[in-house]
């Protein structure tokens, strides 16, 4: 999902870049024609920017979910590590007790 969103962001940015800079006025045209051309450009640019913001929002939420999952996994791994350390420690204590008993019985 994150990969797809990233690709969509790149495509929207490319579309926005393809629009180029705002159109400059052409002296031969009347003011209203220049305003229409400018308005058309601004409408397209605004639409792409809105789409880009929406996609970035989705991307951000997806990253937050991913990060939350990573933290959950990290906590699970910490718990597993604590359990394993506890098991190893208790096994060592048992081994030491067994060695101590066998030494005491040999005397």
C-alpha positions as CSV (number, residue, x, y, z in Angstrom):
1,X,0.0,0.0,0.0
2,X,2.8,2.4,0.9
3,X,4.6,1.6,-2.4
4,X,1.4,2.3,-4.3
5,X,0.8,5.6,-2.5
6,X,4.4,6.7,-3.1
7,X,4.0,5.9,-6.8
8,X,0.8,8.0,-6.9
9,X,2.5,10.9,-5.2
10,X,5.3,10.8,-7.7
11,X,2.8,10.7,-10.6
12,X,0.8,13.6,-9.2
13,X,4.1,15.6,-8.7
14,X,5.0,14.8,-12.3
15,X,1.6,15.9,-13.5
16,X,1.9,19.2,-11.5
17,X,5.4,19.8,-12.9
18,X,4.1,19.1,-16.4
19,X,1.6,22.0,-16.0
20,X,4.7,24.2,-15.8
21,X,4.6,27.8,-14.7
22,X,1.5,30.0,-14.7
23,X,0.7,31.2,-18.2
24,X,1.8,34.6,-19.1
25,X,-0.4,37.1,-20.7
26,X,-0.4,37.3,-24.4
27,X,-0.6,41.0,-25.5
28,X,-2.6,40.1,-28.6
29,X,-5.4,38.7,-26.6
30,X,-8.0,40.7,-24.7
31,X,-7.9,40.8,-20.9
32,X,-10.8,38.4,-20.5
33,X,-9.1,35.7,-22.7
34,X,-5.9,36.1,-20.6
35,X,-7.9,35.7,-17.4
36,X,-9.6,32.6,-18.7
37,X,-6.2,31.0,-19.6
38,X,-4.9,31.9,-16.2
39,X,-8.0,30.6,-14.5
40,X,-7.8,27.3,-16.3
41,X,-4.1,26.9,-15.3
42,X,-4.9,27.8,-11.7
43,X,-7.8,25.4,-11.6
44,X,-5.7,22.5,-12.9
45,X,-2.8,23.3,-10.5
46,X,-5.2,23.6,-7.6
47,X,-6.8,20.2,-8.4
48,X,-3.4,18.5,-8.6
49,X,-2.3,20.1,-5.4
50,X,-5.5,19.0,-3.6
51,X,-5.0,15.5,-4.9
52,X,-1.4,15.6,-3.8
53,X,-2.3,16.7,-0.3
54,X,-4.9,13.9,-0.1
55,X,-2.4,11.3,-1.2
56,X,0.2,12.6,1.3
57,X,-2.4,12.3,4.1
58,X,-3.1,8.7,3.1
59,X,0.6,8.0,2.9
60,X,1.2,9.5,6.3
61,X,-1.6,7.4,7.8
62,X,-0.1,4.3,6.2
63,X,3.3,5.1,7.6
64,X,1.9,5.7,11.1
65,X,0.2,2.2,10.9
66,X,3.4,0.7,9.8
67,X,5.4,2.4,12.5
68,X,2.8,1.3,15.1
69,X,3.2,-2.3,13.9
70,X,7.0,-2.0,14.1
71,X,6.7,-0.8,17.7
72,X,4.3,-3.6,18.6
73,X,6.8,-6.1,17.1
74,X,9.6,-4.5,19.0
75,X,7.7,-4.8,22.3
76,X,6.9,-8.4,21.5
77,X,10.6,-9.1,20.9
78,X,11.6,-7.5,24.1
79,X,9.1,-9.6,26.0
80,X,10.4,-12.8,24.3
81,X,13.9,-11.8,25.1
82,X,13.0,-11.3,28.8
83,X,11.3,-14.7,28.9
84,X,14.3,-16.4,27.3
85,X,16.7,-14.7,29.6
86,X,14.7,-15.7,32.6
87,X,14.6,-19.3,31.3
88,X,18.3,-19.4,30.7
89,X,19.0,-17.9,34.2
90,X,16.8,-20.5,35.9
91,X,18.4,-23.3,34.0
92,X,21.9,-22.1,35.0
93,X,20.7,-22.0,38.7
94,X,19.5,-25.5,38.4
95,X,22.8,-26.6,36.9
96,X,24.7,-24.9,39.6
97,X,22.5,-26.6,42.3
98,X,23.0,-29.9,40.7
99,X,26.8,-29.5,40.6
100,X,26.8,-28.3,44.2
101,X,24.8,-31.4,45.3
102,X,27.0,-33.8,43.4
103,X,30.1,-32.3,45.0
104,X,28.6,-32.5,48.5
105,X,27.5,-36.1,48.0
106,X,31.0,-37.1,46.8
107,X,32.6,-35.8,50.1
